[in-house]
């Protein structure tokens, strides 16, 4: 998951999403340390204060926890990771549905189209 | 503690006729990376030269750590001018000794590491280097000091995109809560992600000072797009 940042949205919100995705995808596993603010800022090519703000927000949400010594670890609360995953999935589906509705499809037609495509793929195999 | 830089009512006339800075007020706090943005002739370089004590104000004042520019401020400001000033006959290695003699806060090992990362030979003479490589060498020297304020006048204009990324990453990893970086540039797209704040200047006055995130949030567009709108010809 690379840092493909859009130019017209706040950077903070975008780096938050990338880190959430990395946690959900297991790139940063539960209970493991995530890279430091400085490392993440350099990797993403963003301002360190902005990265700091994004990590503080993740901490507030509970997805990462500050360690007593230094740095942050990913939560071991699998339920919380699953909740975040579902929430992101819902947002993606909502965006997809919005686009399809702009193309003139209703929900029923969208589902029918998905099933049709699924069958097509199975036939090809 | 006083602000890192305070610019109060600063005015600069050239030859008593040409007004370059017009009662400018500006504060540069510690621990920020700030973009100084404005069209050609808006006063960016004049302001930078005044902060560095290379020009004398016509009116108003500049305070660095509460004091006017002088030997003390030169000791804590690392300045990259828009033109190179190095002796062309010098070798890169001689330049390193030169900087080490001149500045107490210069870290030769940091400079050598960056030169190695960009595959620039210490044995090379400056006159044999391309324009872009010379600019890289100069920036490496400037960033290898442990200064309180780095002032970079058009630091990335002449270098290729890959080196540009390296330079920006260098600025990010050098960042500390005590020091600030002031970058003047036209290439906003390349650097806006790295900046905390931007200062737009026009006709020698500060038009706006705001955080990059606030501009993106409130205007729904990049700083680059906003700049084009504000300064549309």
Interface residues (C-beta under 8 A of the other chain):
Chain A: X5 X7 X8 X9 X10 X11 X12 X38 X41 X42 X44 X45 X46 X47 X48 X49 X50
Chain B: X31 X32 X33 X165 X168 X169 X172 X173 X175 X189 X192 X193 X194 X195 X196 X212 X213 X216 X217 X220 X221 X222 X224 X225
